[in-house]
Each structure stands twice: as C-alpha cells, then as structure tokens.
Amino acid sequence: MKKFILPILLFCIVNALGQISSGLTSAEKVYGLSKFWQEVNYNFVYLNKVNKEKWDSTYLSLIPQVQKTENDYEYYRLLKQFCATLKDGHTNIDFPNKIQSKLMRTDFGEYRIFIENIEHRAIITHINTSKKNIIPPGSEIISVNGLPTKEYIAQFVSPYISSSTRHGLEDEATIMMLQGFEGEQYKLKIKKPKGEIIELVVKHSKCSETEVFPIIDNSNSLIEFKWLKNQVAYLALNSFQDQAIDSLFITKLPELYKAKALIIDLRKNGGGNGDYGLEILKYLIPNKEVSGIKSRTRNHISTYKAWGEMTKPQDTLIHEEYKKAYLNYIGEYYYDFPTSIRELKTKEKRIVIPTVVLIGHNTASAAEDFLIYADNQPHFTKIGSPTYGSTGQPYHFILPGGGKARVCTKQDTYPDGREFVGTGIIPDIQIEITMFDYLNGKDPVLEKSIEFLNKKIR
C-alpha cells in the first residue's frame, strides 16, 4: 500500500496502525482476495461492464501485495480499492468491527469538524460551538497535507470508495476525507467565508465538547408534516426501513385531504423496503395498478458454458442454443424476472392533487423504487438533484478476520428498460444547493417547489 501521509506525519500514522493487530495469515489474506474475486466473477450482474482482462490482471497483481501487508487495515484497504474498481454502490467491502470501531472522522481533540460537498468543494458545515469564530461554518478546506483538496481526495480517498455515480462518490469522499485513527494528523489550509486563509494542524483524538454549530438535527422521525401557505401540505418521508411509516402516514390522511397541493420530501430517504413506500403511494395516485422495476440476474448453466467455449460469435446467428452457449461462456446470459405489476387497492379516498417530489443525492434504493412506481404520473413533478443511483439485490458473505462483503446480483431498470443505476433518477427541474444558499440558510429546492405549486393552484 502506498504511504500517503507526508514524512512529517509518518510517525503518527505508523503509531496509529500499530493499534490494529495483524491477525490474518498469508494464506487467509490470499483466500479473502480470491473469495471476493470469485464471487464477483460468478454473481456480479454488471460484469459485462467490467474490463475482464484488467480485472483478472489486477487480481493477479494483488496476490503478492496482500501477503506483504503489515496489518489487517492495510489488507482491507487493498480489498476496498479492488472492489471500488467495479464502480457499484451495492458492491462493497466493509472493515471488520475491530478496525471500523477505531476509525475517527470528525473528532480532532479540541475540534469537531464536519465536512460536506457543496458546489464540488469541501465545506465545513458544522464545528464545535467554542470554535465557530475560529473556523466559521461555510469555510472551505483548500488543501490537505500540502496537496490541493481535490488532488488529495482523488489520490487517497476516492480510490477506496465503491459508488455507482460520480456525484455519490464525490459526496462520500468529501465526507470521509479526514477519516483516520487516533493520533493521525492532517495539515489543513482553510479559506474562511470572507476570504481569510488560515493553516491548521489537527490530530485525531476524542473531542469532549458535544455541542456543535449550527445544531445538527439528529431526530429519527420517519415522517414530518407541516402546512405551508395556500394550503400546500409538506410531507417528508425520511425512511422506508420501518413499516411504522405506513401507519404514521394513515394518521395524516385527514389533514392531507384538506390540501390543494402536496410536497413529498424524499431527500433524506436512503431506502429500506419498497413495499412500505408502495403502501403510501396508493393513496397519492389514481391508478389501481402500477408497473415497478424491470429486473434481471445472471443465469449460470454449466454445460452451456462448456459448449460456449467451442462456440464462435458468428455461430450465435445460426441457432438459439448456440447463442445461449456463447452468452454463458462470456458471462452474459441473463434471467429476466417477471415484470413487477402491483395492485393498489384501497377503499379510502385518493389524493390526486398537484404534487412535487423533492429528491437529492441521498434518495436511494427503495426510495428510488418509489419514484419508478410513480413514474409518468401527470400530477407528479420531481424537483432537486439526481438520486443516489444504486439499487439491486446484494449477495452477502464474510471475509477472513470478520470483514463483510456484498456483490450486487440484480440489475434494476425502469419498466421500459431505461437505466438509472449509474446516473441516478433525474429530476424534472434540477436544482443544486449553492454556497450562497448554504451561507444564507436557504433551501432553493423547497422554495422552487412552493413557487411551482402556487402557480398550479391559482
């Protein structure tokens, strides 16, 4: 693994890595690498998009590298880097708990620093209250360890993150850019909102100050409801992880029936169970049935694969069996699941009024399924930024040392075959948060939605 910390910081990182025991044998390390490589070859639904020659050559080059890793952290970093080359948000490798529990992201002794990607810049969005005048929220980290921030992220953060979309990768890499172990330190150059530039060396250790500015909303409410002007109802559906959201939604129906227009906010919804969202959707559209995702998975028939070794591409034009054999051989023979048509039965009144759905980079998985079921509804308009752009059915397995891995086995598209994995679901009206918006506490996505709906109900 490359030593990416500058020489003046090398002692700190070596000392920090000493906290992670090297419990894995050389054989176990090779087995873990090979296990992941094997499961990808056999199960990864997007293998057709992978340069297979490069994939195999990378695997071969990693065999001696993993054996030479000095500790389990370095070993898993190599596995994560290998996994990230697949560029899929539902195909991941996770550190064992003994490593993950020791990693720190926001605590730097006397500082607590929270970073987000705003306008493709690493912006400090929250800071512990006592330091808010030293590093005001809205300050930008412009260099790390002597490198421009974008270059630092590109070299030492992004290559270890699995993501289906560029925006998802950029968001996560920015948030995780200063993750490290206790004692690990970073030399930062920070540009304050008014242009002043300061330099700061921060070192990971527990910060005793819990209050941050601005206050972070840590509420885990599944639903948020409020009234806006002109009888516009605002309803945030923040997660489909808990079925309780369906019963909570039912309690809001009497209020929703009074609305002239509706805003559904899915910007915090990272998914869960698509059926929970569908149970809500049935009250919001006139349809008695809807079409959901179109799915396929790779199909393995060993004998066909053996025959395919002797089949040439031109033979596939002669007979369907030759085509099956050849596709099995190259790993591109698929099973198409039946089209997902869902009945939406309810005796209750349906709420078919002008509706805006707010979406963003954190709208993911089952929340994206919700959007696909709601596609082409004439009274629905999507406003915001592209969604996370990753879904599917992962196959999970354990790696040596307690790490976890998953490989995406199912490709999902719109019913008509349009792809959204890799790009995200694109809003009808696209709006990104700017630094001006952030510094002035504005929510341009919500503001645009209100403006849009007020024109509809006049």
DASULSUL-V521593 format. One record per run of one state. SS is the DSSP state (A for helix, B for strand, O for the rest). FROM is the first residue (numbers start at 1). LEN is the number of residues. If there is no record, write none. Layout:
# DASULSUL-V521593
ss;from;len
SS;FROM;LEN
SS;FROM;LEN
This chain:
# DASULSUL-V521593
ss;from;len
O;1;6
A;7;11
O;18;8
A;26;18
O;44;3
A;47;3
O;50;2
A;52;17
O;69;3
A;72;13
O;85;7
B;92;3
O;95;2
A;97;4
O;101;3
B;104;1
O;105;2
B;107;2
O;109;2
B;111;8
O;119;2
B;121;8
A;129;3
O;132;7
B;139;6
O;145;2
B;147;2
A;149;8
O;157;1
A;158;3
O;161;5
A;166;10
O;176;4
B;180;1
O;181;4
B;185;7
O;192;5
B;197;7
O;204;1
B;205;1
O;206;6
B;212;2
O;214;9
B;223;6
A;229;3
B;232;6
O;238;2
B;240;1
O;241;3
A;244;13
O;257;4
B;261;5
O;266;6
B;272;1
O;273;1
A;274;8
O;282;7
B;289;3
O;292;2
B;294;5
O;299;3
A;302;7
O;309;4
A;313;5
O;318;2
A;320;10
O;330;4
B;334;3
O;337;4
B;341;3
O;344;10
B;354;6
O;360;6
A;366;8
O;374;6
B;380;5
O;385;9
B;394;5
O;399;1
A;400;3
O;403;1
B;404;5
O;409;2
B;411;3
O;414;15
B;429;2
O;431;4
A;435;5
O;440;4
A;444;14
O;458;1
